[in-house]
Amino acid sequence: MNADLWLPTLAGLAGLALGVPLTLLAARMLRAPRALGWRVRLAASLAAGVLFALLALRFGFAPELPAYLLLAAASVTLSIVDVAEKRLPNPLLLATTVIVAAALVIAAAVGADWGAALGALLGGAALFAVYLVLALISPAGVGMGDVKLAAVIGLALGYLGWDTWLIGLVAGFLVGSVVSLVALALSRVSLRGSLPFGPSMLAGAYVAILAAVL
């Protein structure tokens, strides 16, 4: 195997192994905790495995890799809860925000790149503000959980620069639009219905973060 693929392979295997624990965590975060079936566990394992592998391929041994792996792990659990209950649990959002912010600051310190750390903080604040305005304008379409998630996503995007931040913002809405159209076509939701937006926000963020790989 090519030496350059060892890290993505190991990271992917780690993500696969984390799928079940992340699903169990999601089950505990539900308002009515319950066991989640094997399909959810399989989807979580595959999602974590693919994300971990691609992130390792994207960043290599860069000091910011742990921050993005932590975000990926949290993303899987948050998405499961949001799909199940259209809700993003505050304890997990807060923990993810604090841990990712700290990991990015440490990465910036290791790389002596304080501009990236400032970009992360500004990016988190800016995306939080954008979604807060949207929530105030259309509370039925954007919930406060989405607003809080935007702060986490903004940290990760802002660290990589404003071009990445903007791509992540736009891609999140594009993914959400496609998901809504598909759901309507398959009669999974009515015109007056709503879909959880958190997974689309996260998918758009990874489109931006992984653009160099994809």
C-alpha positions in Angstrom: 0.0 0.0 0.0 1.2 3.5 -0.8 2.6 5.1 2.3 0.4 8.2 1.8 -2.7 6.0 2.2 -1.8 4.5 5.6 -3.2 7.4 7.6 -6.5 7.6 5.7 -6.9 3.8 6.0 -6.3 3.8 9.7 -8.5 6.8 10.2 -11.3 5.2 8.2 -11.1 2.0 10.2 -11.2 4.0 13.4 -14.3 5.8 12.1 -16.0 2.5 11.2 -15.3 1.2 14.8 -16.8 4.4 16.3 -20.1 4.0 14.4 -21.7 1.8 17.1 -20.6 3.9 20.1 -21.7 7.1 18.3 -25.1 5.5 17.7 -25.4 4.5 21.3 -24.6 8.0 22.3 -27.3 9.3 20.0 -29.8 6.9 21.5 -29.1 8.3 24.9 -29.5 11.8 23.7 -33.1 11.2 22.5 -35.9 12.6 24.6 -37.2 9.0 24.9 -34.0 7.0 24.9 -34.4 3.8 22.8 -32.3 1.3 21.0 -31.6 2.2 17.4 -31.6 -0.5 14.7 -28.8 -2.1 12.8 -29.5 0.1 9.8 -28.8 3.2 11.8 -25.6 1.7 13.2 -24.4 0.6 9.8 -25.1 4.1 8.4 -23.3 5.7 11.3 -20.3 3.4 10.9 -20.1 4.0 7.1 -20.5 7.8 7.5 -17.9 8.1 10.2 -15.5 5.8 8.3 -15.8 7.8 5.1 -15.5 11.1 6.8 -12.5 10.1 8.9 -10.7 8.7 5.9 -11.4 11.8 3.7 -10.4 14.2 6.5 -7.1 12.3 7.0 -6.5 12.4 3.3 -7.3 16.1 3.3 -5.1 17.2 6.2 -2.5 14.4 6.6 -0.6 14.8 9.8 -1.4 18.5 10.1 -2.1 19.7 13.7 -5.7 20.6 12.9 -6.7 17.0 11.9 -7.9 16.1 15.5 -10.3 19.0 15.5 -11.9 17.9 12.3 -12.1 14.3 13.3 -13.8 15.3 16.6 -16.2 17.4 14.6 -16.9 14.5 12.3 -17.7 12.2 15.2 -20.0 14.7 16.7 -21.6 15.3 13.3 -22.7 11.7 13.1 -24.4 11.7 16.5 -26.0 15.1 16.0 -27.4 14.0 12.6 -28.9 10.8 14.0 -30.7 12.8 16.8 -31.9 15.5 14.3 -33.3 13.0 11.9 -35.0 11.1 14.7 -36.5 14.0 16.6 -35.8 17.2 14.5 -33.7 18.4 17.5 -30.1 19.1 18.2 -29.3 18.4 21.8 -27.7 21.4 23.7 -25.2 19.4 25.8 -23.6 17.8 22.7 -23.7 21.1 20.8 -22.0 22.9 23.7 -19.4 20.2 24.2 -18.6 20.1 20.5 -18.2 23.8 20.3 -15.9 24.0 23.2 -13.8 21.0 22.2 -13.5 22.0 18.5 -12.6 25.6 19.4 -9.9 24.5 21.8 -8.5 22.0 19.4 -8.3 24.6 16.6 -6.6 27.1 18.9 -4.1 24.4 19.9 -3.5 23.6 16.2 -3.0 27.3 15.4 -0.5 27.5 18.3 1.4 24.5 17.1 1.5 25.8 13.6 2.1 29.4 14.7 -0.9 30.4 12.6 -2.8 32.8 14.8 -4.6 34.2 11.7 -6.3 30.8 11.3 -7.4 30.9 14.9 -8.8 34.4 14.5 -10.5 33.3 11.3 -12.1 30.4 13.2 -13.5 32.7 15.9 -14.8 35.2 13.4 -16.2 32.5 11.2 -18.1 30.9 14.1 -19.5 34.3 15.1 -20.4 35.2 11.5 -22.2 32.0 10.7 -24.0 32.1 14.0 -25.2 35.6 13.2 -26.4 34.6 9.7 -28.5 31.8 11.1 -29.8 33.8 14.0 -31.2 36.4 11.5 -32.7 33.5 9.5 -34.3 32.0 12.6 -35.8 35.4 13.6 -37.2 35.9 10.1 -38.4 32.3 9.6 -38.5 30.4 12.9 -40.4 27.6 11.2 -37.6 26.9 8.8 -34.5 27.5 11.0 -34.5 26.5 14.7 -32.3 27.6 17.5 -30.5 24.3 17.4 -29.5 25.1 13.8 -28.3 28.5 15.0 -26.0 26.9 17.6 -24.8 24.3 15.2 -23.9 27.1 12.8 -21.4 28.4 15.4 -19.6 25.1 15.4 -19.6 24.8 11.6 -18.4 28.4 11.3 -15.4 27.7 13.5 -14.3 24.8 11.3 -14.9 26.7 8.0 -13.4 30.0 9.2 -10.2 28.3 10.2 -9.6 27.4 6.6 -10.4 30.8 5.2 -13.3 32.9 4.0 -13.6 31.2 0.7 -14.2 27.9 2.5 -16.6 29.6 4.8 -18.7 31.0 2.0 -18.7 27.7 0.1 -19.9 25.9 3.2 -22.7 28.4 3.8 -24.0 28.1 0.2 -23.5 24.4 0.0 -25.5 23.8 3.1 -28.6 25.5 1.6 -28.0 23.7 -1.7 -27.9 20.3 0.0 -31.0 21.2 2.0 -32.9 22.2 -1.2 -32.0 19.0 -2.9 -33.0 16.9 0.1 -36.3 18.7 0.3 -37.0 18.2 -3.5 -36.2 14.5 -3.2 -38.4 14.1 -0.1 -41.3 15.9 -1.9 -40.8 13.7 -5.0 -40.9 10.6 -2.8 -43.9 11.9 -0.8 -41.8 11.8 2.4 -42.9 15.3 3.3 -45.7 17.6 2.3 -45.3 21.2 1.1 -46.2 22.4 4.6 -43.9 19.8 6.3 -40.4 20.3 7.4 -37.2 18.3 7.4 -34.3 18.5 9.9 -31.8 21.0 8.5 -28.8 20.1 10.7 -27.6 17.2 8.5 -27.7 19.4 5.4 -25.7 22.1 7.1 -23.1 19.6 8.1 -23.0 18.0 4.6 -22.5 21.5 3.1 -19.6 22.1 5.5 -17.9 18.9 4.5 -18.3 19.8 0.8 -16.3 22.9 1.6 -13.8 21.3 3.9 -13.1 18.4 1.6 -13.2 20.3 -1.7 -9.5 19.8 -2.2 -10.0 16.0 -2.0 -13.4 15.7 -3.7 
